[in-house]
Amino acid sequence: MTIALISATGKLGGAVLSAILENELIDPKDLVVCTSSDLSDSRFDRLRSQSIPLRQANFDDPSSLVEAYKGCDKLFLVSTPRIEMDYNDAPLWQGREKHHRAAIDAALEAGVQHIYYTSLGFGNPSKASVMRAHIRTEKYLHDLERESRVRITIIREGLYNESWPLYFGYYFGLMNETRREVVVAGDGPISWTSIPDMAFGTAKVLAAPSQEWSGKSFHLSQKKTRTLHDIADIVSKVRGEGIRLKIVSRKDYEDFYAERGTERASVEWWSSTYDALEDGECCISDPTLEDLLEDAGRSPKPLEETIAEMLK
């Protein structure tokens, strides 16, 4: 069974490909890496050395997707990072799901039999705008499955350990940050999960016989939770100074960051995330990832370790 992997240069897609190769889960001859990047880029030297085919695939060019998937039985579809497509309450098929549908339709045309889609670890339905394109894509895949046109697996990837600065008031300056108070629009328990842990679990799913995960929707997330208040305490400890979390209304949050240079459409799109956190959407009880890690003699990487590494 040959599997096409799209977005293999991104954070999650690249980590999944690395997990497959490092753990020898799928024979390199059964992999096809699809990318919109320059195929001659030195980033792909490792893949070329293992004779892994590289094919050009661009979400904006459906014909390139069909060509890229030809001869493949499975497709691993990582959601597009073009979040600006979702801004301003994008109508159906104009948000990121437009790219996802292009990839899915191309897979059907190319004869792909099983599509694995990386959704996100929020609820369905969800209050978070970041989840809207995922929910639309999931529905489209389920419709195709009901019509017996393709097998599907929905992998709701947990919230990355490595993404905590985004949720923690755009705290991207890390050690250059001077804020003693971080403004957010809500808080709640979050089952943070490291990218390497998620990637390993995803790679195990992709490597298993198709029937093992066909028709399933599940979370790949550790179950232990940490709130943004907890993150404030962790950051305070690492930095040796008190960092306070301040919760304000969504409107005040949007105004606060827009006035400081963040694109307003982006802030307005993101602010709904805090409503989802308040509702507990990101408190995950699914044991799937922890079971996969335990079977391999591994345990989830704690958020505290990731924060300490990123700040130091």
Buried (B, 14 or more C-beta within 10 A) or exposed (E): EBBBBBBBBBBBBBBBBBBBBEEEBBEBEBBBBBBBBEEEEEEBEEBEEEEBBBBBBBBEBBEBBBBBBBEBBBBBBBBBBBBBBBBEEBEEEEBBBBBBBBBBBBBBBBEBBBBBBBBBBBBBEBBBBBBBBBBBBBEBBBEBBEEEEBBBBBBBBBBBBBEBBBBBBBBEEEEEBEEEEBBBBBBBBBBBBBBBBBBBBBBBBBBBEBEEBBEEBBBBBBBBBBBBBBBBBBBBBBBEEEBEBEBBEBEBBBBBBBEEEBEEEBBBBBBBBBBBBBBEBBBBEBBBBBEBBEEEEBEBBBBBEBBBEBBE
